[in-house]
Amino acid sequence: MVLKIDHIGVAVENLEKSLQLYSGLLGLKSEGIEEVAEQKVNVAFIPVGESEIELLESTSPDGPIARFIVSRGLGIQHIAFCVENIEKALEELKAQGVRLIDEKPRYGAGGARIAFLHPKETQGVLVELCERVKS
Ligand code: ZN
């Protein structure tokens, strides 16, 4: 059901500084910044071959990324797997009794449809499923 690693989500304190870091150290460039108000984040995607790095900067101290940084520190926050059909993937997981954070797909940056699994089900790794709208 999984096609590839879609992206790796990284919690950062300052998007501009982090973008400079990835660009300066590795020559990687983002495709612009988007605010996802529902998640209280500013997001920048940096393409790397077939996958991407997703930099996440909180826009509010009570947002999920701000809370993640307080409890776990800066760094990798989640791994997103690209699936062809996210409803089908979620149904298959539910049928196996897997706990989900999102029972239904919701809006993700770049117009993707995303859903998170409960990290207790995946040995501490926050797993996102991501379906890209085909262009
Ligand atoms: Zn993500």
Backbone and ligand atoms as CSV (ligand in chain L), in Angstrom:
chain,resi,resn,atom,element,x,y,z
A,1,MET,N,N,0.822,-1.210,0.000
A,1,MET,CA,C,0.000,0.000,0.000
A,1,MET,C,C,0.863,1.271,0.000
A,2,VAL,N,N,2.100,1.145,0.501
A,2,VAL,CA,C,2.974,2.335,0.544
A,2,VAL,C,C,3.831,2.410,-0.716
A,3,LEU,N,N,3.881,3.586,-1.313
A,3,LEU,CA,C,4.622,3.765,-2.557
A,3,LEU,C,C,6.060,4.209,-2.316
A,4,LYS,N,N,6.264,5.079,-1.345
A,4,LYS,CA,C,7.601,5.609,-1.055
A,4,LYS,C,C,7.516,6.461,0.207
A,5,ILE,N,N,8.673,6.895,0.702
A,5,ILE,CA,C,8.655,7.918,1.749
A,5,ILE,C,C,8.312,9.226,1.066
A,6,ASP,N,N,7.196,9.803,1.451
A,6,ASP,CA,C,6.785,11.071,0.841
A,6,ASP,C,C,7.653,12.205,1.379
A,7,HIS,N,N,7.715,12.274,2.708
A,7,HIS,CA,C,8.559,13.304,3.310
A,7,HIS,C,C,8.876,12.961,4.757
A,8,ILE,N,N,9.861,13.665,5.280
A,8,ILE,CA,C,10.218,13.562,6.697
A,8,ILE,C,C,9.938,14.922,7.312
A,9,GLY,N,N,9.126,14.936,8.370
A,9,GLY,CA,C,8.731,16.180,9.023
A,9,GLY,C,C,9.725,16.529,10.127
A,10,VAL,N,N,10.220,17.753,10.093
A,10,VAL,CA,C,11.229,18.196,11.050
A,10,VAL,C,C,10.703,19.423,11.785
A,11,ALA,N,N,10.714,19.363,13.112
A,11,ALA,CA,C,10.271,20.495,13.931
A,11,ALA,C,C,11.420,21.490,14.070
A,12,VAL,N,N,11.162,22.719,13.679
A,12,VAL,CA,C,12.202,23.758,13.747
A,12,VAL,C,C,11.676,24.949,14.541
A,13,GLU,N,N,12.615,25.751,15.006
A,13,GLU,CA,C,12.237,26.922,15.786
A,13,GLU,C,C,11.994,28.122,14.874
A,14,ASN,N,N,12.803,28.218,13.830
A,14,ASN,CA,C,12.755,29.377,12.945
A,14,ASN,C,C,12.939,28.914,11.499
A,15,LEU,N,N,11.859,29.029,10.746
A,15,LEU,CA,C,11.837,28.503,9.383
A,15,LEU,C,C,12.921,29.134,8.504
A,16,GLU,N,N,13.046,30.460,8.577
A,16,GLU,CA,C,14.036,31.143,7.737
A,16,GLU,C,C,15.449,30.625,8.010
A,17,LYS,N,N,15.779,30.517,9.311
A,17,LYS,CA,C,17.125,30.045,9.681
A,17,LYS,C,C,17.343,28.606,9.230
A,18,SER,N,N,16.320,27.782,9.370
A,18,SER,CA,C,16.458,26.383,8.966
A,18,SER,C,C,16.595,26.259,7.458
A,19,LEU,N,N,15.852,27.082,6.723
A,19,LEU,CA,C,15.961,27.045,5.258
A,19,LEU,C,C,17.367,27.438,4.833
A,20,GLN,N,N,17.929,28.448,5.519
A,20,GLN,CA,C,19.310,28.855,5.212
A,20,GLN,C,C,20.283,27.723,5.491
A,21,LEU,N,N,20.035,26.988,6.579
A,21,LEU,CA,C,20.898,25.874,6.948
A,21,LEU,C,C,20.901,24.801,5.858
A,22,TYR,N,N,19.710,24.367,5.439
A,22,TYR,CA,C,19.626,23.305,4.432
A,22,TYR,C,C,20.179,23.768,3.094
A,23,SER,N,N,19.965,25.038,2.798
A,23,SER,CA,C,20.480,25.563,1.540
A,23,SER,C,C,22.001,25.729,1.607
A,24,GLY,N,N,22.503,26.288,2.718
A,24,GLY,CA,C,23.933,26.522,2.858
A,24,GLY,C,C,24.739,25.242,2.956
A,25,LEU,N,N,24.253,24.272,3.759
A,25,LEU,CA,C,25.019,23.041,3.983
A,25,LEU,C,C,24.876,22.055,2.841
A,26,LEU,N,N,23.666,21.962,2.291
A,26,LEU,CA,C,23.376,20.855,1.366
A,26,LEU,C,C,22.922,21.325,-0.009
A,27,GLY,N,N,22.792,22.628,-0.174
A,27,GLY,CA,C,22.373,23.144,-1.477
A,27,GLY,C,C,20.920,22.842,-1.808
A,28,LEU,N,N,20.101,22.590,-0.778
A,28,LEU,CA,C,18.692,22.253,-1.009
A,28,LEU,C,C,17.833,23.506,-0.899
A,29,LYS,N,N,16.871,23.629,-1.819
A,29,LYS,CA,C,16.037,24.844,-1.848
A,29,LYS,C,C,14.566,24.488,-1.670
A,30,SER,N,N,13.860,25.317,-0.926
A,30,SER,CA,C,12.432,25.052,-0.716
A,30,SER,C,C,11.615,25.639,-1.861
A,31,GLU,N,N,10.363,25.176,-1.907
A,31,GLU,CA,C,9.449,25.666,-2.943
A,31,GLU,C,C,8.468,26.668,-2.368
A,32,GLY,N,N,8.860,27.346,-1.300
A,32,GLY,CA,C,7.998,28.362,-0.709
A,32,GLY,C,C,7.389,27.908,0.608
A,33,ILE,N,N,6.804,28.877,1.298
A,33,ILE,CA,C,6.275,28.648,2.644
A,33,ILE,C,C,4.755,28.742,2.609
A,34,GLU,N,N,4.119,27.830,3.341
A,34,GLU,CA,C,2.660,27.832,3.411
A,34,GLU,C,C,2.241,27.763,4.878
A,35,GLU,N,N,1.217,28.532,5.245
A,35,GLU,CA,C,0.672,28.423,6.594
A,35,GLU,C,C,-0.480,27.433,6.594
A,36,VAL,N,N,-0.435,26.468,7.526
A,36,VAL,CA,C,-1.578,25.585,7.732
A,36,VAL,C,C,-2.171,25.965,9.084
A,37,ALA,N,N,-3.187,26.835,9.034
A,37,ALA,CA,C,-3.734,27.456,10.245
A,37,ALA,C,C,-4.292,26.408,11.205
A,38,GLU,N,N,-4.940,25.406,10.651
A,38,GLU,CA,C,-5.574,24.351,11.458
A,38,GLU,C,C,-4.546,23.651,12.359
A,39,GLN,N,N,-3.321,23.512,11.844
A,39,GLN,CA,C,-2.260,22.839,12.608
A,39,GLN,C,C,-1.331,23.829,13.316
A,40,LYS,N,N,-1.624,25.130,13.163
A,40,LYS,CA,C,-0.810,26.174,13.789
A,40,LYS,C,C,0.672,26.052,13.409
A,41,VAL,N,N,0.898,25.901,12.106
A,41,VAL,CA,C,2.283,25.799,11.614
A,41,VAL,C,C,2.481,26.575,10.324
A,42,ASN,N,N,3.729,27.015,10.157
A,42,ASN,CA,C,4.216,27.409,8.844
A,42,ASN,C,C,5.060,26.249,8.340
A,43,VAL,N,N,4.868,25.924,7.062
A,43,VAL,CA,C,5.479,24.724,6.503
A,43,VAL,C,C,6.295,25.095,5.274
A,44,ALA,N,N,7.492,24.519,5.177
A,44,ALA,CA,C,8.282,24.646,3.942
A,44,ALA,C,C,8.701,23.254,3.504
A,45,PHE,N,N,8.420,22.925,2.259
A,45,PHE,CA,C,8.856,21.649,1.694
A,45,PHE,C,C,10.135,21.853,0.902
A,46,ILE,N,N,11.091,20.959,1.127
A,46,ILE,CA,C,12.354,20.992,0.382
A,46,ILE,C,C,12.462,19.676,-0.391
A,47,PRO,N,N,12.326,19.727,-1.712
A,47,PRO,CA,C,12.426,18.489,-2.479
A,47,PRO,C,C,13.834,17.899,-2.398
A,48,VAL,N,N,13.893,16.571,-2.212
A,48,VAL,CA,C,15.160,15.827,-2.229
A,48,VAL,C,C,14.898,14.574,-3.049
A,49,GLY,N,N,15.268,14.590,-4.309
A,49,GLY,CA,C,14.970,13.441,-5.172
A,49,GLY,C,C,13.479,13.182,-5.201
A,50,GLU,N,N,13.092,11.932,-4.889
A,50,GLU,CA,C,11.679,11.544,-4.931
A,50,GLU,C,C,10.942,11.886,-3.648
A,51,SER,N,N,11.682,12.323,-2.635
A,51,SER,CA,C,11.062,12.621,-1.349
A,51,SER,C,C,11.302,14.084,-1.005
A,52,GLU,N,N,10.816,14.471,0.166
A,52,GLU,CA,C,10.989,15.860,0.579
A,52,GLU,C,C,11.269,15.929,2.080
A,53,ILE,N,N,11.848,17.037,2.474
A,53,ILE,CA,C,11.931,17.377,3.893
A,53,ILE,C,C,10.841,18.423,4.128
A,54,GLU,N,N,10.067,18.234,5.195
A,54,GLU,CA,C,9.023,19.198,5.554
A,54,GLU,C,C,9.469,19.890,6.842
A,55,LEU,N,N,9.787,21.162,6.733
A,55,LEU,CA,C,10.165,21.923,7.923
A,55,LEU,C,C,8.899,22.523,8.516
A,56,LEU,N,N,8.735,22.355,9.827
A,56,LEU,CA,C,7.516,22.792,10.513
A,56,LEU,C,C,7.877,23.773,11.616
A,57,GLU,N,N,7.345,24.975,11.503
A,57,GLU,CA,C,7.561,26.018,12.515
A,57,GLU,C,C,6.206,26.345,13.133
A,58,SER,N,N,6.127,26.301,14.455
A,58,SER,CA,C,4.856,26.574,15.116
A,58,SER,C,C,4.507,28.055,15.038
A,59,THR,N,N,3.226,28.343,14.886
A,59,THR,CA,C,2.781,29.735,14.900
A,59,THR,C,C,2.137,30.093,16.230
A,60,SER,N,N,2.108,29.122,17.158
A,60,SER,CA,C,1.455,29.363,18.448
A,60,SER,C,C,2.067,28.449,19.506
A,61,PRO,N,N,2.232,28.968,20.754
A,61,PRO,CA,C,2.837,28.136,21.804
A,61,PRO,C,C,2.003,26.905,22.160
A,62,ASP,N,N,0.707,26.889,21.790
A,62,ASP,CA,C,-0.095,25.705,22.133
A,62,ASP,C,C,-0.311,24.787,20.922
A,63,GLY,N,N,0.422,25.038,19.842
A,63,GLY,CA,C,0.302,24.179,18.659
A,63,GLY,C,C,1.040,22.863,18.860
A,64,PRO,N,N,0.712,21.857,18.036
A,64,PRO,CA,C,1.341,20.533,18.185
A,64,PRO,C,C,2.866,20.559,18.027
A,65,ILE,N,N,3.372,21.409,17.149
A,65,ILE,CA,C,4.832,21.451,16.950
A,65,ILE,C,C,5.514,22.117,18.141
A,66,ALA,N,N,4.921,23.182,18.678
A,66,ALA,CA,C,5.486,23.825,19.871
A,66,ALA,C,C,5.510,22.836,21.032
A,67,ARG,N,N,4.436,22.076,21.180
A,67,ARG,CA,C,4.369,21.100,22.288
A,67,ARG,C,C,5.368,19.969,22.067
A,68,PHE,N,N,5.537,19.571,20.810
A,68,PHE,CA,C,6.537,18.536,20.502
A,68,PHE,C,C,7.933,19.006,20.900
A,69,ILE,N,N,8.272,20.251,20.558
A,69,ILE,CA,C,9.611,20.771,20.854
A,69,ILE,C,C,9.835,20.835,22.366
A,70,VAL,N,N,8.798,21.222,23.117
A,70,VAL,CA,C,8.927,21.272,24.577
A,70,VAL,C,C,9.212,19.875,25.138
A,71,SER,N,N,8.508,18.857,24.635
A,71,SER,CA,C,8.666,17.528,25.238
A,71,SER,C,C,9.824,16.735,24.641
A,72,ARG,N,N,10.105,16.885,23.354
A,72,ARG,CA,C,11.113,16.025,22.715
A,72,ARG,C,C,12.294,16.794,22.135
A,73,GLY,N,N,12.176,18.101,22.043
A,73,GLY,CA,C,13.267,18.893,21.468
A,73,GLY,C,C,13.129,19.060,19.963
A,74,LEU,N,N,14.034,19.825,19.381
A,74,LEU,CA,C,14.020,20.038,17.934
A,74,LEU,C,C,14.388,18.738,17.230
A,75,GLY,N,N,13.954,18.620,15.989
A,75,GLY,CA,C,14.407,17.467,15.203
A,75,GLY,C,C,13.270,16.764,14.503
A,76,ILE,N,N,13.536,15.511,14.097
A,76,ILE,CA,C,12.557,14.753,13.307
A,76,ILE,C,C,11.291,14.534,14.120
A,77,GLN,N,N,10.157,14.890,13.529
A,77,GLN,CA,C,8.882,14.805,14.233
A,77,GLN,C,C,8.015,13.682,13.686
A,78,HIS,N,N,8.039,13.482,12.381
A,78,HIS,CA,C,7.251,12.384,11.814
A,78,HIS,C,C,7.817,11.928,10.473
A,79,ILE,N,N,7.397,10.721,10.081
A,79,ILE,CA,C,7.738,10.194,8.761
A,79,ILE,C,C,6.431,9.998,8.009
A,80,ALA,N,N,6.395,10.498,6.784
A,80,ALA,CA,C,5.171,10.409,5.988
A,80,ALA,C,C,5.375,9.432,4.843
A,81,PHE,N,N,4.466,8.466,4.756
A,81,PHE,CA,C,4.497,7.489,3.673
A,81,PHE,C,C,3.427,7.847,2.650
A,82,CYS,N,N,3.827,7.805,1.409
A,82,CYS,CA,C,2.905,8.096,0.311
A,82,CYS,C,C,2.074,6.858,0.013
A,83,VAL,N,N,0.756,7.018,0.033
A,83,VAL,CA,C,-0.132,5.911,-0.338
A,83,VAL,C,C,-0.986,6.342,-1.533
A,84,GLU,N,N,-1.475,5.322,-2.256
A,84,GLU,CA,C,-2.253,5.625,-3.450
A,84,GLU,C,C,-3.666,6.063,-3.079
A,85,ASN,N,N,-4.237,5.370,-2.084
A,85,ASN,CA,C,-5.624,5.627,-1.692
A,85,ASN,C,C,-5.692,5.682,-0.173
A,86,ILE,N,N,-5.804,6.881,0.365
A,86,ILE,CA,C,-5.677,7.041,1.814
A,86,ILE,C,C,-6.887,6.474,2.562
A,87,GLU,N,N,-8.098,6.589,1.996
A,87,GLU,CA,C,-9.277,6.004,2.658
A,87,GLU,C,C,-9.106,4.485,2.812
A,88,LYS,N,N,-8.642,3.868,1.738
A,88,LYS,CA,C,-8.453,2.415,1.748
A,88,LYS,C,C,-7.387,2.035,2.782
A,89,ALA,N,N,-6.294,2.795,2.810
A,89,ALA,CA,C,-5.219,2.509,3.766
A,89,ALA,C,C,-5.736,2.629,5.194
A,90,LEU,N,N,-6.525,3.676,5.475
A,90,LEU,CA,C,-7.059,3.871,6.827
A,90,LEU,C,C,-8.034,2.755,7.200
A,91,GLU,N,N,-8.841,2.332,6.242
A,91,GLU,CA,C,-9.780,1.237,6.505
A,91,GLU,C,C,-9.052,-0.054,6.830
A,92,GLU,N,N,-7.991,-0.328,6.084
A,92,GLU,CA,C,-7.218,-1.549,6.340
A,92,GLU,C,C,-6.600,-1.509,7.736
A,93,LEU,N,N,-6.098,-0.345,8.129
A,93,LEU,CA,C,-5.492,-0.222,9.457
A,93,LEU,C,C,-6.548,-0.370,10.547
A,94,LYS,N,N,-7.696,0.271,10.348
A,94,LYS,CA,C,-8.791,0.173,11.325
A,94,LYS,C,C,-9.230,-1.281,11.490
A,95,ALA,N,N,-9.303,-1.990,10.361
A,95,ALA,CA,C,-9.706,-3.402,10.406
A,95,ALA,C,C,-8.723,-4.221,11.230
A,96,GLN,N,N,-7.465,-3.778,11.287
A,96,GLN,CA,C,-6.456,-4.472,12.109
A,96,GLN,C,C,-6.466,-3.994,13.553
A,97,GLY,N,N,-7.365,-3.049,13.856
A,97,GLY,CA,C,-7.454,-2.544,15.227
A,97,GLY,C,C,-6.405,-1.508,15.579
A,98,VAL,N,N,-5.785,-0.919,14.571
A,98,VAL,CA,C,-4.743,0.087,14.815
A,98,VAL,C,C,-5.395,1.408,15.221
A,99,ARG,N,N,-4.864,2.001,16.298
A,99,ARG,CA,C,-5.383,3.308,16.727
A,99,ARG,C,C,-4.886,4.406,15.800
A,100,LEU,N,N,-5.782,5.282,15.447
A,100,LEU,CA,C,-5.452,6.371,14.527
A,100,LEU,C,C,-5.682,7.708,15.217
A,101,ILE,N,N,-4.854,8.676,14.911
A,101,ILE,CA,C,-5.130,10.040,15.367
A,101,ILE,C,C,-6.227,10.629,14.482
A,102,ASP,N,N,-6.121,10.366,13.188
A,102,ASP,CA,C,-7.128,10.845,12.230
A,102,ASP,C,C,-7.853,9.659,11.609
A,103,GLU,N,N,-9.133,9.544,11.927
A,103,GLU,CA,C,-9.940,8.471,11.329
A,103,GLU,C,C,-10.253,8.790,9.869
A,104,LYS,N,N,-10.287,10.096,9.593
A,104,LYS,CA,C,-10.583,10.539,8.221
A,104,LYS,C,C,-9.442,11.435,7.762
A,105,PRO,N,N,-9.142,11.429,6.457
A,105,PRO,CA,C,-8.065,12.283,5.956
A,105,PRO,C,C,-8.378,13.753,6.173
A,106,ARG,N,N,-7.338,14.532,6.426
A,106,ARG,CA,C,-7.539,15.979,6.516
A,106,ARG,C,C,-6.536,16.679,5.611
A,107,TYR,N,N,-6.713,17.998,5.543
A,107,TYR,CA,C,-5.904,18.798,4.626
A,107,TYR,C,C,-4.467,18.902,5.121
A,108,GLY,N,N,-3.530,18.662,4.220
A,108,GLY,CA,C,-2.121,18.867,4.522
A,108,GLY,C,C,-1.536,19.897,3.579
A,109,ALA,N,N,-0.350,20.404,3.936
A,109,ALA,CA,C,0.302,21.411,3.102
A,109,ALA,C,C,0.454,20.887,1.675
A,110,GLY,N,N,0.391,21.784,0.730
A,110,GLY,CA,C,0.559,21.422,-0.669
A,110,GLY,C,C,-0.656,20.723,-1.253
A,111,GLY,N,N,-1.783,20.764,-0.504
A,111,GLY,CA,C,-3.017,20.162,-1.013
A,111,GLY,C,C,-3.079,18.648,-0.849
A,112,ALA,N,N,-2.127,18.077,-0.103
A,112,ALA,CA,C,-2.152,16.630,0.111
A,112,ALA,C,C,-3.290,16.276,1.068
A,113,ARG,N,N,-3.699,15.016,1.042
A,113,ARG,CA,C,-4.656,14.509,2.031
A,113,ARG,C,C,-3.852,13.632,2.978
A,114,ILE,N,N,-3.941,13.934,4.275
A,114,ILE,CA,C,-3.054,13.276,5.229
A,114,ILE,C,C,-3.833,12.714,6.416
A,115,ALA,N,N,-3.210,11.759,7.107
A,115,ALA,CA,C,-3.765,11.218,8.353
A,115,ALA,C,C,-2.615,10.652,9.173
A,116,PHE,N,N,-2.704,10.845,10.496
A,116,PHE,CA,C,-1.661,10.346,11.386
A,116,PHE,C,C,-2.126,9.095,12.119
A,117,LEU,N,N,-1.187,8.149,12.267
A,117,LEU,CA,C,-1.414,6.988,13.122
A,117,LEU,C,C,-1.011,7.357,14.538
A,118,HIS,N,N,-1.546,6.638,15.504
A,118,HIS,CA,C,-1.153,6.897,16.889
A,118,HIS,C,C,0.284,6.401,17.111
A,119,PRO,N,N,1.174,7.254,17.681
A,119,PRO,CA,C,2.585,6.844,17.819
A,119,PRO,C,C,2.784,5.626,18.726
A,120,LYS,N,N,1.811,5.344,19.608
A,120,LYS,CA,C,1.934,4.138,20.454
A,120,LYS,C,C,1.842,2.869,19.611
A,121,GLU,N,N,1.238,2.980,18.418
A,121,GLU,CA,C,1.089,1.822,17.532
A,121,GLU,C,C,2.346,1.579,16.704
A,122,THR,N,N,3.231,2.561,16.664
A,122,THR,CA,C,4.374,2.485,15.741
A,122,THR,C,C,5.684,2.711,16.484
A,123,GLN,N,N,5.752,2.232,17.701
A,123,GLN,CA,C,6.983,2.221,18.496
A,123,GLN,C,C,7.627,3.597,18.586
A,124,GLY,N,N,6.784,4.595,18.841
A,124,GLY,CA,C,7.306,5.931,19.118
A,124,GLY,C,C,7.519,6.806,17.903
A,125,VAL,N,N,7.390,6.216,16.708
A,125,VAL,CA,C,7.545,7.027,15.496
A,125,VAL,C,C,6.170,7.520,15.072
A,126,LEU,N,N,6.036,8.825,14.953
A,126,LEU,CA,C,4.767,9.358,14.468
A,126,LEU,C,C,4.718,9.146,12.955
A,127,VAL,N,N,3.737,8.357,12.519
A,127,VAL,CA,C,3.618,8.010,11.101
A,127,VAL,C,C,2.448,8.753,10.483
A,128,GLU,N,N,2.726,9.396,9.368
A,128,GLU,CA,C,1.695,10.085,8.590
A,128,GLU,C,C,1.493,9.318,7.290
A,129,LEU,N,N,0.247,9.168,6.907
A,129,LEU,CA,C,-0.049,8.691,5.562
A,129,LEU,C,C,-0.406,9.900,4.726
A,130,CYS,N,N,-0.029,9.872,3.486
A,130,CYS,CA,C,-0.154,11.055,2.641
A,130,CYS,C,C,-0.534,10.636,1.240
A,131,GLU,N,N,-1.632,11.200,0.759
A,131,GLU,CA,C,-2.035,10.939,-0.631
A,131,GLU,C,C,-1.911,12.233,-1.401
A,132,ARG,N,N,-1.105,12.200,-2.418
A,132,ARG,CA,C,-0.876,13.388,-3.254
A,132,ARG,C,C,-1.930,13.473,-4.340
A,133,VAL,N,N,-2.459,14.640,-4.514
A,133,VAL,CA,C,-3.406,14.831,-5.614
A,133,VAL,C,C,-2.596,14.849,-6.906
A,134,LYS,N,N,-2.988,13.969,-7.812
A,134,LYS,CA,C,-2.229,13.875,-9.065
A,134,LYS,C,C,-2.515,15.084,-9.944
A,135,SER,N,N,-1.450,15.601,-10.508
A,135,SER,CA,C,-1.635,16.779,-11.370
A,135,SER,C,C,-1.587,16.367,-12.831
L,1,ZN,ZN,ZN,4.034,15.792,7.146
